[in-house]
Amino acid sequence: MKITAAVVPVRSAQFEIETLDLAAPLADEVLVRVVASGMCHTDLHARDGYFPNLPYPVVCGHEGAGIIEQVGTAVADLAPGDAVVISFPWCGECGPCRAARMSYCERARPLKSSGRRADGSIPMSRNGEPVYSCFFQQSSFANFAVAPAKDVVKIRRDAPIEMLGPLGCGLQTGAGAVLNVMQPVAGQSIAVYGVGGVGLAGLMAARIAGCDPIIAVDRVPAGWRSPANSVPRRRLKAAAPRRSPKSARSPAAAPISH
């Protein structure tokens, strides 16, 4: 099928809107009509050559949300019309995956940034020539994307799907770091450095966990205008470092728990 996608033709080049061909989903995949996609800094890293195994031209995007248009023959728990968020890829076979720790998948790097499916195939092409895709096994910078069904999360039909793409990466990264890794208890203090998408998710998770005080630190005050940033009790603007013969922290100040 013909699709429209934002293509990075060569390393560090600008995104170019092009018409490409997209292959049908494999037996264990779904075809998603992308309603919206987040723009994560990782996509800009990919554009600029941060991943040594990523070939070009490539279609990036890994915070996609949309509507399922078609399911593969082996997919039983999803159906056309389902609203979904596409999350990160995992192999399902390595030790961490078998232990339900999929975010530590041992095959994460090739699945995220080789430009290919797990079987080595490339679903996107232009005039018969491959255009590398499968970025995080989705490449959501397009109006349609194929993704493994196990990486797709069904959401309520009344959910604001146009706002939920970042659940696939940034929001779960920030919230997961707080709730699953730090695991603070109510009353413990927490400081979050950087209040972009990931940082804001961490702040909201800290509120859920009952942290107090919650401190946000950033050099760009514009981020504090976000409604989500009504969470922190204290906001600190970071200044350029300077030398001082005295400690920056008062001896009476309580240490930060997280």
Buried (B, 14 or more C-beta within 10 A) or exposed (E): EEBEBBBBEEBEEEBEEBEBBBBEBBEBBBBBBBBBBBBBEBBEBBBEEEBEEBBBBBBBBBBBBBBBBBBBEEBEEBEEEBBBBBBBBBBEEBEBBEEEEBBEBEBBEBBBBBBBBBEEEBBBBBEEEBBBBBBBBBBBBBBBBBBBBBBBBEBEEEEEBEEBBBBBBBBBBBBBBBBEEBEBEEEBBBBBEBBBBBBBBBBBBBBEBEBBBBBBBBEEEEBBEBEBBEBBEEBEEEEEEEEEEEEEEEEEEEEEEB
